[in-house]
Amino acid sequence: MQHVAPPFALEIAGLVKRFDRPAVDGLNLNVRSGEFYALLGPNGAGKTTTLRMIAGLLLPDAGSIRVAGIDAPANPVAAKRLMAWISDEPMIYDKLTPREYLEFVAGLWGLAPALAEPRAQELLGWLELVPHAQERCEGFSKGMRQKVALAGALIHEPQLIILDEPLTGLDAGSARQVKTVLRERVRAGGTVIMTTHILEVAERMADRIGVITRGKLIAEGTLEELRHRAGKNATTGGAASDQVSLEDTFLALVAEPAEAA
Amino acid sequence: MIAEPGSVVWFAGHEWRLAWRDWIAILSGGRRKRLRRAVIAMAIFIVFMHFVAYWMVGRYADAAPDKSTLVAITGSVLLSWLLMISQAMESTTRAFYSRSDLDLILASPAAAEKLFAVRIATVALSLAMMALPLAAPFIDILIARGGWRWMGAYGLIVAMGATATALAVGLTVALFRVIGAKRTRFVAQVVAAVIGAAFVIGLQIAAILSYGTISRLSVLQSQTLLAHLPNAGSRVWWPARAALGDGTALLGVLGVGLILLAATIVIVAPRFGAYANTAAGAAASSVVQVRRSTTFRAMSPRHALRRKEWTLLQRDPWLVSQTLMQMLYLIPPAVLLWRSFADGNAAYQLLVPVLVMAAGQLAGGLAWLAISGEDAPDLVASAPVPAGFIMRAKIEAVLGVVAVVFTPLVAVLAIASPWHALVTSVGIVVAAVAATAIQLWFRGQAKRSQFRRRQVSSRLATFAEAFSSIGWAATAAVAAASLPLAIAPGLLAFLAVMGTWLMSPRAQPRHA
């Protein structure tokens, strides 16, 4: 029998997380399987908190998170098996080599060596890390560290990849490699949800874009749909709506709730 | 008066402000209420130390400067001074290798050597300031009972801070030039640890070999040693004479100390920036190849976590050097064990508490590294493994290292005295588990490189860990002599650990 992927890789309903004030405030969000979803929002909008709850690093105060149909807070181990998390600050071990790091991650995810080793070799090749595979990570640049972290995230072939500002601080070459690998992953059926402040990345890579502010999703859709919605608010300088940049669209959208308040 | 920007006074003001705020932050943890409590606790500690000092040195206030008094004072001074050198080497290494504001300073048009001169002087000052709260109660009691002549001891502390800094900076710079920036950090840490422990350990080993006891005082008071040392008029005794109030000796010691420090500042401060840049370059360009390239092994998540902890420990000599001090203190018990074993006498009683105490301390340090010093907490937390499972694997990794270190000693002890070995084994397990549990209850999130600061992140955890190790060591010592009598200290140690749990953040009610 052929495995049929669930229609949604991620379903979020009424998600709430409060710290001193509500960081995420009744968020509803669905990401389809095989989709590249970019989550945009100003600083402090609740993007990272949302992603950390999806990854199981924070417990929600209310609401539900389903990963490929699995209730993630109720069944975190099963949900985590399908996911990978990468933050803007690559968290790797300075004293391990990339190869040892991948072996460790494979062990954590319970991958058989026969599966993990060729996969590790393939990822190291894709990310041009083979010449450094036997060097300890302590001397690596941020771009190289982020690539090692990305390889670790992909070694178990996750269905859902959660990335928080993965391109921050990367040079053009490293950023392109990371983008290529992510695109490949989506092409192979994986799902990516990513926050970014680099709007050009969202514009070029995302199938759909969600705009979040004050912990709520205020707009969602393809770039065209968002342009259409923000058309009358955007400072277009007389340009046609299909020529309005995502930056203008984004600024117009996040200005809406502020004006409404 | 506002100092001219870029001047020595201006830099000194800047350093003072940073140091003061850092100190307040360490004491208060950012909370005003905690600062008040910390000040009250310190005041109580100082009063308590005066009672301890009265009991320990009160009867020596009228001591005459005869040879045995001079030897005893010199021994204590030498011990403190070596500890100061050790501390100064650590501070100097940190100054070389930590970038913090160096990029800003070196990129500015200000004369950086003025700042570095201030920083070297600050090391000397902080050494003296650290020694004062510990030494002051003893000096105060000696002044109260023996007169103002003992004020010279305060001057001696200043001289000790100055000479220790001068020597430590000189030694670190020499290492820098001889073995290079890349190796200096590790070697300096090891040298610092060895210098700090060498004197005590040397005296203990001498005492064991000569008198079969671990007490270092037996060596300092021995007639053999006194006969071989210079007479009371020699300048060798100037530091001791300075403490006893001899004005000439005090001026001499202070003069030598301050001249050495000034010379060090003049020579090293202009090159300090270059050393710091070399250190940064060495760190950035370091490529360590791992030759061993085996195929991936089949591992359970638990095995993967244990293996990772052991590999990281094994590859971080800097962290290992931080725990080296504890390991060095195991040398005298090992020598005592060897000697007692050869002689067939029953000195094993002394070994039991030393081993138990060392195990508790080692486990505490390792547990912090494994539990709080996780460099990739998000990776581990996002793995498909229950949280309790992760923690169990880390605890196993810690206890595994403790077992590897202590098993050979206990095994030798078992051949000589099975009963002592049994008590020691139980004591080691209990002390190690208790120290690990305390680190677990007070766990936080930090970088492994912040290992040195772990003791200030939670003073309660630090005190509890020390108290627990001492408590279990005392229990084991009593148990080795008489099992029923060990119930009382054992109960006390257990209550102390339970009390720590009640005060820990993990025992507080959580909000959903």
Contacts between the chains, C-beta under 8 A, distances in Angstrom:
chain1	res1	chain2	res2	distance
A	55	B	378	7.6
A	55	B	382	5.0
A	56	B	381	7.1
A	56	B	382	6.1
A	57	B	378	6.0
A	57	B	381	5.3
A	57	B	382	6.2
A	61	B	512	7.3
A	76	B	384	7.9
A	76	B	386	8.0
A	77	B	384	4.8
A	77	B	385	6.8
A	77	B	386	6.2
A	78	B	384	7.3
A	79	B	384	8.0
A	80	B	382	5.9
A	80	B	383	6.4
A	80	B	384	4.0
A	80	B	385	7.9
A	81	B	384	4.0
A	83	B	382	6.9
A	84	B	382	7.4
A	85	B	378	6.1
A	85	B	379	7.7
A	85	B	382	4.3
A	87	B	378	5.9
A	91	B	375	6.5
A	91	B	376	3.8
A	91	B	377	7.0
A	91	B	378	5.4
A	91	B	379	5.5
A	92	B	375	7.4
A	92	B	376	6.1
A	92	B	379	7.9
A	93	B	308	7.1
A	93	B	312	6.1
A	93	B	375	5.5
A	93	B	376	6.2
A	94	B	375	7.0
A	95	B	311	7.0
A	95	B	312	5.0
A	95	B	315	4.0
A	95	B	316	5.7
A	96	B	308	7.3
A	96	B	311	6.6
A	96	B	312	7.3
A	97	B	290	5.0
A	99	B	293	7.1
A	100	B	290	7.2
A	100	B	311	7.1
A	103	B	296	5.0
A	103	B	297	7.3
A	103	B	299	7.8
A	103	B	304	7.8
A	104	B	304	5.4
A	104	B	307	7.5
A	104	B	308	5.1
A	105	B	379	7.1
A	105	B	383	7.9
A	106	B	296	6.4
A	106	B	299	7.9
A	106	B	304	7.9
A	107	B	299	3.8
A	107	B	300	7.2
A	107	B	301	6.1
A	107	B	303	6.6
A	107	B	304	2.7
A	107	B	305	7.9
A	107	B	307	7.6
A	108	B	301	5.0
A	108	B	304	5.5
A	108	B	305	7.3
A	108	B	379	7.7
A	108	B	380	7.2
A	108	B	383	4.0
A	108	B	384	7.8
A	108	B	385	6.4
A	109	B	301	7.7
A	109	B	383	6.4
A	109	B	384	6.3
A	110	B	300	7.2
A	110	B	301	6.0
A	110	B	384	7.3
A	112	B	298	6.6
A	113	B	295	6.6
A	113	B	296	3.8
A	113	B	297	6.2
A	113	B	298	5.3
A	116	B	296	5.3
A	117	B	295	6.2
A	117	B	296	4.3
A	120	B	296	7.1
A	134	B	289	5.6
A	134	B	290	5.3
A	134	B	291	7.3
A	134	B	293	6.0
A	135	B	287	5.3
A	135	B	288	6.6
A	135	B	289	5.7
A	135	B	290	7.4
A	136	B	287	7.8
A	136	B	288	4.4
A	136	B	290	6.5
A	136	B	315	7.3
A	138	B	286	6.6
A	138	B	288	7.0
A	139	B	283	8.0
A	139	B	284	6.8
A	139	B	285	6.8
A	139	B	286	5.0
A	139	B	287	5.1
A	139	B	288	7.4
A	149	B	379	7.9
A	152	B	379	6.9
